[in-house]
Each structure stands twice: as structure tokens, then as C-alpha cells.
Amino acid sequence: MQRILAHLLLFPIITTCTTELRVPPSARCLASVVQKAQEEGVKRVVLERGLHRLKETLRLGSGIEVVGEGAVVTGGVPVDGWRQVAGKAWLYMTEAPAGVTGISQLFDSGERVGVARSATMQYTTYVPPGPTFDTIQVSAGQLLANYSNPTAMRVVKYEYWTASYSQVKSAEGTTIVLQRNASISYYGGYASGRRYYLENAFEYLHASSGSFYHDETAGLLYYAPADPTRRIDTWVANLTELVRVDKQANVTMRGVVLQHSRVNWGPCLQSDCTSQSASFSTAAAVHVLNSSGVAFVNVTVKHTGDTGVWFDVLSRDCSFVAGTVTDVGGSGVRIGPGTHGVSSQLAQRITVSDNTITHGSQIYRMGCGVLLQAASDVKVVHNEVAYFRYTGISVGWTWNYEETTERRNLIAKNMIHAIGMGDLSDLGCVYHLGQDYGTEISGNVCTNVTSFDYGGWGYYTDQASRGVLLKGNVAYLTKCSGFHQHFGIDNVLTNNLFYGVNSNTATGGAVCDSALRSSAGDTPGNQDSISNFNFTLNVISTAAGNPPLFMATSKNGFANVTFDSNVYFTPGSTATFPCKGTAACDCSLQDWRSMGQDTHSVVGDPLMADPGNANFTLLPGSPALALGFQQIDTSDVGPRGDRGF
């Protein structure tokens, strides 16, 4: 096999019989080198150990294989020349790299540095009151007396399950004026806490804040390191996309680290950046579209401004396996386009398995671990998903009972934890929307879910969820319900285990809701009035502290459901159940059975081995085993092999 070593040549000489090209870190214009190699018929590119710099997006063509031998590929530019600011020993400054604009991220020694921002505060109201607003009223003393560059600032306003981002026109006294109107939403109410903060202002830099500010007018960067005694080794991102595969087939990348992509503020700030799951984003560090047979194996994607990896429109038979996605600006992995209902552009047969997907929502607070929109026959299995401020895994993208093309998606054996992080509300480890027949959510473990207000749930079937099977899942130590259905039909829950859910109640916090919750409505003709689900062979064990088993938001909450062969355990309190013809859930088991529910169910200790240490094995003599409950094996949850959680 012939091999060409591309040293400092921009375009190495490639003969027609060359099948492999080796590229050292010293090669200039990596994207151009690889493009030229592909044009000359090279099928395998080896990136040698070291740091490779991209000056433009790496575009991969059909049949190419890119292999890393300890290679790190960056879309960033180093920042050096730091010097102390006179009179402020804690503050450093330097010239921004030439040609790099709108710097919203700084990375020092492999760690993300936040943009200078205010504390989180509470606003009082919008002006005018609707349907759009251009002014936010705040309390006296919240704004500084003077901002050197107010139009460079952004105001981040929390909503229920999102946050909006708007460019500031002025900020004086008790008034923040926006550069363009933003939409007013009901979801800026109580569950948002009316929280907001200002970011990207020089005046919010302070000693050891670990933050930076880009004065674009003067072309300067300012940095207040958290540890001023440590050597500064800083980079800024300059490319929105690092790798792009468009209209290609049979492409492979393995063993490469990809890092440093910039924030694409354009689509966001042209609206009000408030879409659920940051779905307004049009960018990803790794972007695949209109392509088939694209595989990423043992690839790391980190330090991104938007989504980490996106299998977009018409992606087919693609995979991201045994990799890492971490420190991302929005969602970790995104699958399919954001279209509703029936879509001719959906992604199909995508596999995301055995990955570590962590520490997202760094720019857009509503980013989630995995966002699956218009897609079918997708497998999201054996991943660790953690440290996202919104949902862990989101499936579906239609809010009513219309026909969809989503089918047969499998969400299985994922370890999902540290979700919500007390930042947003109305979220869960696994969140589902719309019709999705044949889809299965099974064998997942969910824990440590904390919302800001309501809605720190385990498994959540939201609006019009239909045809979904939830089986063999575990949820424990969630702030709110282990399972919540807003409304949906033909959903089945069987052989799941819920332990210590609604734990906010048990630990002395404000009451959240219950172990199980239904938010179906009772207005005849409304789509939520026909909500139903089947709930059999499940184990529900509440924590001490008298948290309720059930909560309904209307008399229809549990009117159309089917419950049987479950085990309920409420240590230290009496188990109560939904009542007939009312939203109340304080009736006896006998009353509940008179409605034809839970005829064979048991109220008693399910005899878990050591639930306090997450060992949920049921011991011999467990009433759940007697009813037919199958042991849930959690030993293989999360990444397998040496990537095990």
C-alpha cells in the first residue's frame, strides 16, 4: 500500500494508485488537504498524533475513511499575548485574533470560560403587555449605573422549559430596552421565577470570576481567570461546523477528537431564541444530512457552540458509537429535522450507542442530551446522558393527534442522571411527544432529576403521545413524579420500578406532585379529555415522609386508564388512590377497586434488596414476583465494555 506523507505542503502530490494518505499535524489547511486527496481517489486518510487545525469545515465525501492516531482536530484559534490591565492585577487583556468576530466562548486549558454576566435576578413585568414586548421592567438597584457598551449585551430571560435570548438596546434605571420585539409567552409566569440575567458586559468582570469579555469595537479580549496563578492557555472557536457530510454515502471517521466550534447566534437572535430544546439552531459541530452509511466510531466532540452531532434531514443508516460528546452549547446529539406530523425529510435507522453524552446546555439552557425529532427506526441505546439543564432524551415533535412518520424508535439501557439541575421546569429523563407507534422506552435508569419549579419527572409522555411502550425502566430520586402523562392514548407501562420518586416532598421541600401524575383535562371535545394509558405489573415505592401516590389535575385524570397487578408501598403512611368523578386522589384501595382498577394489586413492601444503594433486586417472597413482575437487570445499563458507567 502506498502512503504519502503530507508535511508542510498545502496540496501533497498524490498518485492515482495511492489509497492511503498520512497527514501530520504540521500540514497546513487540513480541510483542503483532505479534499484534494478525495478528488485524487484516496480512500483512507490517517491523521497522525497531535493537534490539527481547521481553517474551514472538513467536508467528507463518499467512500472516505478518516482515522485518528491520537489526533485532535480544532476549529479554534489560539489566543496569546495576555498582559495585566494597569491597576487591576486580577484582569488580563489581549488583542482578539484577527478575523474572529462575535466571540462568545473562551477555552482555557481545556475548560470552558463563561462570558461576563450579572447575577440571576427577578424582573417585574414586560412592556407593553402583549402580544410582543420590547421593554423589561426590573427593580431599582438591579442595573448598574453605567454600561460602557450596552448594545453588546444580551438579556437571558427564563421561561418554563426554555429561556429566551435578546440583544439589548439600552439598560438604565429600572428599564431594559431590547433591539427588537420578542414574543410574550404565558410561560414567563410563576414556574420561570421571573428570572433573568445580563451577559457580555465588561462591568461584570471581577476578580477570580473565571469570566471574559470581548470588546469587539476595540478588538480586545479581557479575562479574569478563576485562578490567576495558573498559566493561561486560551483558545476561541472560529468555525460553526467542524465536519460536514452532505449528499454522500459510506463515510467513516474513527478515533478522532473534534473540538472548538463557535456559537451561531444568527438564527437565534433573529427570533427570540425561545424554542423548546433550542430547535431554532441550524448548526452542529458534526452535521450529516442527505447521506447514508455515515459512521462515527470512538469519536469525541467537545467544546461546541451549538449541537454536538446532528443527523439531519434524510440521514439514513448512520451511527455514532462508542464516542463522547461533552461541553456542548446546546443538545448533545440531534436526530432528524424539526418538522411536525408527516415528513418526507425524516431521518431513518440511526444508531446512537455506547456513548458518554454529558455537560450540555452551556449556551442554550434548553439543550437536551439527545433530541430525536422527525425520525423513525432509531436506536438510542447504552448511553450515559447527564448534566443537562433540560431533558435527558427527547423523542417526537408533534403536539396533537395528527398522523406522524415517527415509528419504531428504541430508547433502551441508557443511564440518565443529573437532569434539569434546578434550572428549568417541565422536563424529564425521557420526554415524549406525538404519535409514535412501535416505539419502546425500556431498561433505562433515571435518577437525580431536579427542576426549578414543577416538572422534575422521570418518564414523561407529553401532548398526544400515542402508541408508546415503557417497560423495565427504573426511576429513583426524582424531584417530582416517576411517571407523568400530560395526555395521550394507547400508551402502555409495564414492569417498571419507581423508588423514592417525588423526593422533594420526602426531603422536606415544597410538595411537588406525586409518585404518578396525570394532567388530562376534562373539557368535552378537547384532545386531552380522551387521555388513557395501561399501567400493569409495576412497583411503586415512595420515600418516607407521606408523599402521595397519585395526582390528577382534573376529574378525567385517571378516568380512562387501566391499572392492575401493581405493588404499592408507602412506608409510614396509608396508600390512597384516585376517586371517582373528581380530581381528588385520597380514596381507599377498596373505592379504587370498585371502579374496576387494581383488582389484583398489592399494597405492601416489595422487598427490594438495598434500594438506598440503588440495588432494586426483588428478594424471594416479594409480592411483585408473585404477581409476575420480572427482575430488572441494571448491570448493563449505560456504555458497555471498558466504557461502562
Secondary structure, 3 states (H helix, E strand, C coil): CCEEECCCCCCCCCCCCCCEEEECCCCCCHHHHHHHHHHCCCCEEEECCEEEECCCCEECCCCCEEEEEEEEEECEEEECCCEEECCEEEEEEEECCCCCCCCCCEEECCEEEEECECCCEEEEEEECCCCEEEEEEECCCCCCCCCCCHHHCEEEEECCCCEEEEEEEEEECCEEEEEEEEECCHHHCHHHCCEEEEECCHHHCCCCCCEEEEECCCCEEEEECCCCCCCCCEEEECCCCCEEEECCEEEEEEEEEEECCCCCCHHHHCCCCCCHHHCCCCCEEEEEECCEEEEEECCEEECCCCEEEEECCCCEEEEEECCEEECCCCCCEEECCCCCCCCCCCEEEEEEECCEEECCCCCCCCCCCEEECCEECCEEECCEEEEECCCCEEECCCCCCCCCCCCCCEEECCEEEEECCCCCCCEEEEEECCEEEEEEEECCEEEEECCCCCCEEEEEECCCEEEEEEECCEEEEECCCCEEECCEECEEEECCEEECCCHHHHCCCCCCCCCEEECCCCCCCCHHHHCCEEEECCEEECCCCCCCCEEECCCCCCCCCEEECCEEECCCCCCCECCCCCCCCCECHHHHHCCCCCCCCEECCCCEEEHHHCEEEECCCCHHHHHCCCCCCCCCCCCCHHHCC
